[in-house]
Amino acid sequence: MENDPDLVFYETYKKEFGEDEFIIVAFSSDNIFTPEMLKEIHGLTLKLEAVKEVKEIISITNVESILGTEYDFIVQPLCQDMPETMADAQKIKRLAFNLKSVKNNIVSDDGKSSLFLVRTLPHEGDETYDARLLKKIEQIFSDNKGQESLLQRDKIHVAGWLVTDVNMSSHINRDNQVFMPLLYIILGSFLFFALKSVISVAIGMVNITLCLVWTMAALFLSGGAISPMTAILTPLMLALAVSDSVHVLPHFFKQKRTRENTLNLLKQTINDLWRPCFLTSLTTAIGFLSLLVSDIPPIRHFGLAAALGMMAEFALTMTLIPLSIYFFRHTEFIVKDFKIRENILSKVSTKLSLFIIQKKHWILLVSVLLVAGSVIGVSKVEVETNLIEYFKKSSTVYRDFNFIDTRLNGVNTIEISIKHKNGESLITPETLRIIDRVETYLASLPIVGTTTSVNTFIKQMNKSFHAEDPQFYTIPESGEMIAQYMLIYGGDEIYNFLNDSYSWTRISARISEHSSKKLEAYISGIQNFIENKIDDQDLEIRMTGKTFLVNKLVKNIVDSQVNSLLLAFIIIFGILFIVFKSFKLGLLSLIPNLLPILFNLGLMGLMGIPLNTATAIISAVAIGIAVDDTIHFLSVYQSARNQDMNMGEAAMNAVRLKGEPIMLTSFILCCGFGVMVFSSFVPTIQFGFLSAVIMISAMVCDLIILPALMLLYTKKKLVQRPSE
């Protein structure tokens, strides 16, 4: 999205008008307009203004007030002098409620809630700016203590794009602190369950640790950074990296070994497994690489780093593990026989093959019903991203945004840029009326709480010039009168909405809506209004601002994942057709990989989980991961077919031989993804839950549905004995 014309325009727009991503620090009281409260607000305003990262502070005490006199008007701070009595404070309240720029903007209409609007300085390239500024703001309120203090830290609500970004970063760090040790414990436990050896577990854990290090190095070398999108790399790669270890280590250790045959057994293990392990790593990497078609840099960085990590995992598994075994080849651990004891998974594999033979028709009937239910669920899936819903409802971030949305008309804005194509002045009655039409339309929208434009000030000047008569809160008929107002005006605030040459202005509409689906409808309506209702060839009117761009970004993310999924599907299954050299086998491989994705989307629809920036990438990633077990299963199946077994016999043989490692790797991946449910982010929780469901459903499709389908097309009746 780097070269997107709207993004390019936004960068130019910011250079002219400054950042539109301000911070709001809101608070409430039984009565804002008391001498004590106003004095404390003024003191905090001065402290906030002293913060070097702050461009400007607007509060109830220093907001511009345009006051009419007998012959003209004056511009001064609302609290030119601090009130000493309640009568003085009530006078300030009357003045405040007489100003459109204040009522329902800086202070709520009931006079019980107000805010500090913190405008930020340009800070491109300063990665610590956001956290530094937020920390200083919070420190000011934390230090504002004492029995007489009315605004302490626990009584304020802080929100804004910058606040969201900082909290996302801190939550990511918190998640990683939870995920890492928990994943190591879970993965180590699974490896010990499979291998019953501390040394072999250590080899496997070193292998996956190096894989993670290489993956993160690939992320940073490719220009990426830790973000909400790339944060899932850590649990994802740790879970994926252990999969090949589960196939390689048991394959070697579950053989009779002596000092003389260790090296030959090691060579045979690598010879048997390098091909399926390479294919599983390759297809998973392709699933990740399909994300490169996205226009969104973090998604591309995520896909590239994960793909390189998967190929690094294969290289490490095929070198580090054999080298470690070779290094310890003379130890008792290597040469002693591994006692082959039938664990619970191997027993399940044996019983599973008998169950499939006996219940194949019921299995396929249930599968058809699940497909039908999933299709119904898919029809209910909604494309929706709500950044505030990324945080749990119990979180401070969610509560603060909700407070400002409900009491002070929201923290985000829709920005409308209005520019004269020939660089001429916009401060004419005709142009101001056009601006007024756009502003009136915006104000009619349910999501818009308040609008501010150059007209807000000119109308107030006209009203004040006419002895504060409300009937004159209009655009003057005379261009000369407007020019006179601009000459008399001695404030600064209007120039946050108008450039020095008067050729470029903006309308800023505060909104309380965060739903991408709803915003998309309103944005489309605004664009249609501008295109069809405003007819002035000299004006360039367009939407801009961070809210507009983020909403467009969300739509691009979801749309691009459809292309990613199709690309991954075509490449992966093209490879399988070639590798297995069988069109029939290639078609069979589609079933256990498409069904989990269908089940996943159906579950999302039935549970009301939206297709958002996190869940949208699941399908493209999952198709690369789920195919791994299919490759191992079909490799054993094809080998059995080459030994003259019929389709059903070969399928049952594959279930018995590959049931244990497939179940083990599936449970490992399920737990690896399941760890994400402890995240602070709702989309990460959803990603982890749905990915875990996909791993289990993929295992069921590989070990139950696919073999049952194969049996259905086997003419020879099979009699499966439990002891086989």
Residue pairs with C-beta under 8 A, 6 or more apart in sequence:
1 7
1 295
1 296
1 297
1 553
1 556
2 297
4 295
4 552
6 544
6 548
6 549
6 552
7 549
9 417
9 542
9 544
10 544
10 545
10 546
10 549
13 415
13 417
13 506
13 544
13 545
14 20
14 122
15 122
16 499
16 504
17 496
17 497
17 499
17 506
18 55
18 119
18 122
18 496
19 55
19 119
19 120
19 121
19 122
20 413
20 415
20 508
20 545
20 546
21 120
21 160
21 161
21 162
21 546
22 117
22 118
22 119
22 120
22 160
23 117
23 118
23 120
23 133
23 134
23 137
23 158
23 159
23 160
23 162
23 163
24 115
24 116
24 117
24 118
24 158
24 159
24 160
24 404
24 408
24 411
25 48
25 115
25 116
25 118
25 137
25 141
25 156
25 157
25 158
26 113
26 114
26 115
26 116
26 156
26 157
26 158
26 159
26 400
26 403
26 404
26 407
26 408
27 113
27 114
27 115
27 151
27 155
27 156
27 157
28 112
28 113
28 114
28 155
28 403
28 407
29 37
29 112
29 113
29 150
30 112
31 37
31 111
31 112
32 38
32 41
32 60
32 93
32 107
32 111
32 112
32 113
32 114
33 89
33 90
33 92
33 93
33 96
33 111
34 86
34 89
35 82
35 83
35 84
35 85
35 86
35 88
35 89
36 148
36 150
37 150
38 60
38 61
38 79
38 82
38 83
38 89
38 92
39 82
39 83
40 144
40 149
40 150
40 151
41 59
41 60
41 61
41 114
41 116
41 151
42 59
42 61
42 62
42 79
42 82
44 59
44 116
44 140
44 141
44 144
44 151
45 57
45 59
45 61
45 62
45 116
47 140
48 54
48 57
48 116
48 118
48 137
48 140
49 56
49 57
51 133
51 136
51 137
51 140
53 120
53 121
53 123
53 129
53 132
53 133
53 136
54 118
54 119
54 120
54 121
54 133
55 119
55 120
55 121
56 118
56 119
57 116
57 117
57 118
57 119
58 106
58 116
58 117
58 119
58 493
59 106
59 114
59 115
59 116
59 117
60 78
60 79
60 96
60 102
60 106
60 107
60 114
61 77
61 78
61 79
61 82
62 77
62 78
62 79
63 77
63 78
63 96
63 99
63 101
63 102
63 106
63 493
64 75
64 76
64 77
64 78
64 101
64 491
64 492
64 493
65 75
65 76
65 77
65 78
65 80
65 95
65 96
65 99
65 102
66 73
66 74
66 75
66 99
66 457
66 460
66 461
66 464
66 489
66 491
67 73
67 74
67 75
67 76
67 95
67 464
68 463
68 464
68 465
68 466
68 467
68 468
72 465
72 488
73 461
73 464
73 465
73 488
74 490
75 489
75 490
75 491
78 92
78 95
78 96
78 99
78 102
79 92
83 89
83 91
83 92
93 111
96 102
96 103
96 106
96 107
97 103
97 109
97 111
98 468
99 460
100 456
100 459
100 460
100 473
101 452
101 456
101 457
101 460
101 493
103 109
104 408
104 409
104 449
104 450
105 409
105 450
105 452
105 510
106 114
106 115
106 117
107 113
107 114
107 115
108 114
108 407
108 408
113 407
113 408
114 408
115 404
115 408
118 133
118 137
118 160
119 496
120 129
120 133
120 162
123 129
123 130
130 162
130 165
130 166
131 166
131 169
131 170
133 162
134 158
134 162
134 163
134 166
137 158
138 153
138 158
141 151
141 152
141 153
141 156
142 152
142 153
144 151
144 152
144 153
145 152
157 399
157 400
157 403
157 404
158 400
159 397
159 400
159 401
159 403
159 404
159 411
160 411
161 412
161 546
163 397
163 400
164 387
164 388
164 397
167 391
167 397
168 227
168 228
168 390
168 681
169 226
171 391
171 679
171 680
171 681
172 226
172 227
172 228
172 231
174 680
175 231
175 678
175 679
175 680
175 681
175 684
176 231
176 234
178 675
178 678
178 679
179 234
179 235
179 675
179 676
179 678
179 679
180 234
182 675
182 678
183 234
183 235
183 238
183 239
183 672
183 675
184 205
184 238
186 668
186 671
186 672
186 675
187 204
187 205
187 208
187 238
187 239
187 242
187 668
187 671
187 672
188 201
188 205
190 242
190 246
190 664
190 667
190 668
190 671
191 200
191 201
191 204
191 205
191 242
191 245
191 246
191 249
192 198
192 201
193 343
193 664
194 246
194 249
194 250
194 664
195 201
195 204
195 249
195 250
195 253
197 253
197 333
199 328
199 333
200 249
200 253
203 245
203 249
203 320
203 321
203 324
203 325
204 242
204 245
204 246
204 249
204 321
206 320
206 324
207 241
207 245
207 313
207 316
207 317
207 320
207 321
208 237
208 238
208 241
208 242
208 245
208 313
210 312
210 316
210 320
211 237
211 241
211 309
211 312
211 313
211 316
212 234
212 237
212 238
212 241
212 309
214 308
214 309
214 312
214 316
215 233
215 237
215 305
215 306
215 308
215 309
215 312
216 233
216 234
216 305
218 304
218 305
218 308
218 309
218 312
219 225
219 230
219 233
219 301
219 302
219 304
219 305
222 301
222 304
222 305
223 297
223 301
224 230
224 297
224 298
224 301
224 302
224 304
224 305
225 301
227 298
228 390
228 613
228 614
228 681
228 683
228 684
229 296
229 298
229 299
229 301
229 302
229 613
229 614
230 298
230 301
230 302
230 305
231 684
232 302
232 614
232 676
232 684
232 687
232 688
233 302
233 305
233 306
233 309
235 672
235 673
235 675
235 676
235 688
236 306
236 621
236 672
236 673
237 306
237 309
237 313
238 672
239 668
239 669
239 671
239 672
239 673
240 284
240 309
240 310
240 313
240 625
240 669
240 672
241 309
241 313
242 665
242 668
242 672
243 280
243 628
243 665
243 668
243 669
244 273
244 277
244 280
244 281
244 313
244 314
244 317
245 317
245 321
246 661
246 664
246 665
246 668
247 273
247 276
247 277
247 632
247 661
247 665
248 269
248 270
248 273
248 277
248 317
248 321
249 321
250 661
251 269
251 272
251 273
252 265
252 266
252 269
252 325
253 338
254 338
254 340
255 265
255 338
256 337
257 265
257 334
257 335
257 336
257 337
257 338
258 335
259 329
259 330
259 335
262 325
262 329
262 334
262 335
263 326
263 329
266 322
266 325
266 326
269 322
270 318
270 322
274 318
275 635
276 631
276 632
276 635
277 314
277 317
277 318
278 314
279 575
279 579
279 631
280 627
280 628
280 631
280 632
281 310
281 311
281 313
281 314
282 310
282 311
282 314
282 575
283 572
283 575
283 576
283 624
283 627
283 628
283 631
284 310
284 624
284 625
284 627
284 628
285 306
285 307
285 308
285 310
285 311
285 624
286 307
286 568
286 571
286 572
286 575
286 624
287 568
287 572
287 620
287 621
287 622
287 623
287 624
287 625
287 627
288 302
288 303
288 304
288 306
288 307
288 310
288 620
288 621
288 624
289 303
289 304
289 307
289 568
290 303
290 564
290 565
290 567
290 568
290 571
290 620
290 624
291 299
291 300
291 302
291 303
291 304
291 561
291 564
291 617
291 620
291 621
292 300
292 303
292 304
293 560
293 563
293 564
293 567
294 300
294 303
294 556
294 557
294 560
294 561
294 564
295 556
295 560
296 553
296 556
296 557
296 560
299 557
299 560
299 617
302 617
306 621
325 334
328 334
329 335
343 660
345 659
345 660
345 663
345 664
346 659
346 660
348 659
348 660
348 663
349 655
349 656
349 657
349 659
349 660
349 663
349 703
350 656
350 659
350 722
350 724
351 722
352 655
352 659
352 703
352 704
353 652
353 655
353 656
353 659
353 707
353 720
353 724
354 720
354 721
354 722
356 363
356 652
356 655
356 704
356 707
356 708
356 711
357 648
357 652
357 711
357 718
357 719
357 720
359 708
360 708
360 711
360 712
361 712
363 704
363 705
363 708
364 705
364 708
364 709
364 712
367 595
367 705
367 708
370 599
371 595
371 598
373 602
373 606
374 598
374 599
374 601
374 602
374 603
375 598
375 602
376 602
376 605
376 606
377 601
377 602
377 603
377 604
377 605
377 606
378 598
378 601
378 602
378 605
379 605
380 605
380 606
380 608
381 601
381 604
381 605
381 610
381 611
382 517
382 610
382 611
383 516
383 517
383 555
383 558
383 610
383 611
383 612
384 515
384 516
384 517
384 610
384 611
384 612
385 516
385 554
385 557
385 558
385 610
385 612
385 613
386 514
386 515
386 516
386 612
387 514
387 550
388 397
388 398
388 401
388 402
388 514
389 514
389 682
390 681
390 682
390 683
391 397
391 398
391 680
391 681
391 682
392 398
392 680
392 682
393 399
395 680
401 411
401 514
404 410
404 411
405 411
405 512
406 512
408 449
409 449
409 450
409 510
409 511
409 512
410 447
410 449
410 510
410 511
410 512
410 513
411 510
412 510
412 511
412 514
412 546
412 547
413 508
413 509
413 510
413 511
413 545
413 547
414 442
414 448
414 508
414 509
414 511
414 522
414 523
414 526
414 543
414 545
414 547
414 548
415 506
415 507
415 508
415 509
415 543
415 544
415 545
415 547
415 548
416 438
416 442
416 506
416 507
416 508
416 509
416 526
416 530
416 541
416 542
416 543
416 544
417 504
417 506
417 540
417 541
417 542
417 543
417 544
418 426
418 434
418 435
418 438
418 504
418 505
418 506
418 507
418 539
418 540
418 541
419 503
419 504
419 505
419 539
419 540
419 541
420 426
420 431
420 503
420 504
420 538
420 539
420 540
421 537
421 538
421 539
421 540
422 538
423 501
423 503
424 503
424 538
425 501
425 502
425 503
426 432
426 435
426 454
426 498
426 502
426 503
426 504
426 505
426 539
427 454
427 458
427 479
427 482
427 483
427 486
427 498
427 502
428 479
428 482
429 475
429 476
429 477
429 478
429 479
429 482
431 536
431 539
432 454
432 455
432 458
432 475
432 482
433 475
434 534
434 536
434 539
435 453
435 454
435 455
435 505
435 507
436 455
436 475
437 533
437 534
438 507
438 529
438 530
438 534
438 541
439 451
439 453
439 455
439 507
439 509
441 526
441 529
441 533
442 448
442 451
442 507
442 509
442 526
443 450
443 451
443 509
445 509
445 522
445 525
445 526
447 511
447 512
447 513
447 518
447 519
447 522
448 509
448 510
448 511
449 510
449 511
449 512
450 509
450 510
451 507
451 508
451 509
451 510
452 497
452 507
452 508
452 509
452 510
453 497
453 505
453 506
453 507
453 508
454 494
454 497
454 498
454 505
455 475
456 497
457 489
457 491
457 493
457 494
457 497
458 475
458 476
458 482
458 485
458 486
459 473
459 474
459 475
460 473
461 485
461 488
461 489
462 472
462 473
462 474
462 475
462 476
462 481
462 485
463 469
463 470
463 472
463 473
465 472
465 485
466 472
475 482
476 482
476 485
497 505
497 506
497 507
497 508
498 504
498 505
499 505
511 519
511 547
513 519
513 522
516 551
516 554
516 555
516 612
519 547
519 551
520 551
520 555
523 543
523 548
523 551
526 543
527 543
530 541
530 542
530 543
534 541
554 612
554 613
557 613
557 616
558 611
558 612
558 613
558 616
561 616
561 617
561 619
561 620
564 617
564 620
565 597
565 619
565 620
565 623
568 620
568 623
568 624
569 623
572 593
572 623
572 624
572 627
573 586
573 589
573 590
573 593
576 585
576 586
576 589
576 627
576 630
576 631
576 634
577 583
577 586
580 586
580 589
580 634
580 638
582 638
585 634
585 638
588 634
588 706
588 709
588 710
589 627
589 630
589 634
591 701
591 705
591 706
591 709
592 626
592 629
592 630
592 633
592 698
592 701
592 702
592 705
592 706
593 623
593 626
593 627
593 630
593 698
593 701
595 697
595 701
595 705
596 622
596 626
596 694
596 697
596 698
596 701
597 619
597 622
597 623
597 626
597 694
599 693
599 694
599 697
600 618
600 619
600 622
600 690
600 693
600 694
600 697
601 619
603 609
603 690
603 693
604 610
604 611
604 615
604 690
609 615
609 686
609 690
612 683
612 686
613 683
614 681
614 683
614 684
614 686
614 687
615 683
615 686
615 687
615 690
618 687
618 690
618 691
618 694
621 691
622 691
622 694
622 698
625 669
625 694
625 695
625 698
626 694
626 695
626 698
628 665
629 658
629 662
629 665
629 666
629 698
629 699
629 702
630 698
630 702
630 706
632 658
632 661
632 662
633 654
633 658
633 662
633 702
633 703
633 706
634 654
636 653
636 654
636 657
636 658
637 650
637 651
637 653
637 654
638 650
640 649
640 650
640 653
640 654
641 647
641 650
645 653
646 714
646 715
646 716
647 710
647 711
647 713
647 714
648 710
648 711
648 714
648 716
648 718
649 714
649 716
649 718
650 710
651 706
651 707
651 710
651 711
651 714
652 707
652 711
652 718
652 720
654 707
655 703
655 707
656 724
659 703
662 699
662 702
662 703
663 699
663 703
666 695
666 696
666 698
666 699
669 691
669 692
669 695
670 692
670 695
670 696
671 692
673 687
673 688
673 689
673 691
673 692
673 695
674 688
674 689
674 692
675 688
676 684
676 685
676 687
676 688
676 689
676 691
677 685
677 688
677 689
679 685
679 688
711 718
